[in-house]
């Protein structure tokens, strides 16, 4: 049987369908930008307080 003409699956193009709004390396989210630790700790503490109340 000749499998070359059987219509097997095409290889993917390895390209996303759309660009993400928060993609790395864009103007809004540059590669070298590291969020400050204090901001992370504040978010974690707020989440812990919220979990305590519930």
N, C-alpha and C positions, 0 to 999 in steps of 0.2 A: 504494500500500500504506500502511496506517495503522500507523506505527511506535510510536505512543503506547501501544499495547496489547501490544507484543511482549515484555514482561518483561525489559527491559534491566537492567543492574546497578544496584544501589542505591548511593548515595553513602555513603562511610565516615563514621563518627561522630567520627573523629579523637580517640579516647580509648583509652588503653592497656588491655589486658585485666586487668592487675593492677598493683599499685604495687611498685616496686623496693625492695629492702631498704636500698639505699644512695642513695636519690634525693636530689637537691640540694634544700635548703630544708627538710629535716626536722630533728627535734631532734638526731639523731645526726650529721647532715651539714649544718650551716647554710650559708647562701650566703656569708657574709663570711669564713668560716674558711679560712685559707691554711696549708697544711702548711709547717713550717719547712724551710729549705734544707739545714740540717745533716742532717736526717732523710733527705732525698733523696740527699745525697752519701754517707751511710753505706750506704744500700741499693745505690747504684750501685757503690761500692767492694767491697761483699760479693759482688755479682754478678760483678764483674770477677775477684776472687780465685777464685770458684767456677769460672769459665770457664777460668782459667789451670790449675787442678788437673786438669781433664778433658782 
